[in-house]
């Protein structure tokens, strides 16, 4: 095997390995892998948390309108604020229909993300975006319900970041999982997609 052929083989192997890992994570996160029940219905279900105003919020409160769910945290440097900005743009593009939809930001870092911290953070985004926090046990239960991966990663300065699933979940009026919601399109296109479930 020549050096060039060997190099091509290594690059191809690395690409295929990355593709397999990506697909595995995607299928697990969307409930299509690693569960006794198959299909998207494995995502979503009961949760009992606290919103940014310190009020209880459950899965029952979200029913009656389609809603988007995103798990993240307020100290997230890039993915979370970008995603919440994009969700805000979708809500803006919905216009008056935004009152007939909802969006929920669930923290994966309840130790730092108190209701007050969530309220301050969410003040930069669309008012239809509701925050949810709680104690560690309640957050882990919600993560399990939505098949979210989250793990603390220590940083050099003694602090930590959190690796987490970065999918936006589209739920229907009954609180059933529909599909991962793509924000990689114009807000008007994403809003038109969400409007189909109103």
Order of alpha helices (4+ residues) and beta strands (2+ residues): alpha-beta-beta-alpha-beta-alpha-beta-alpha-beta-alpha-beta-beta-beta-beta-alpha
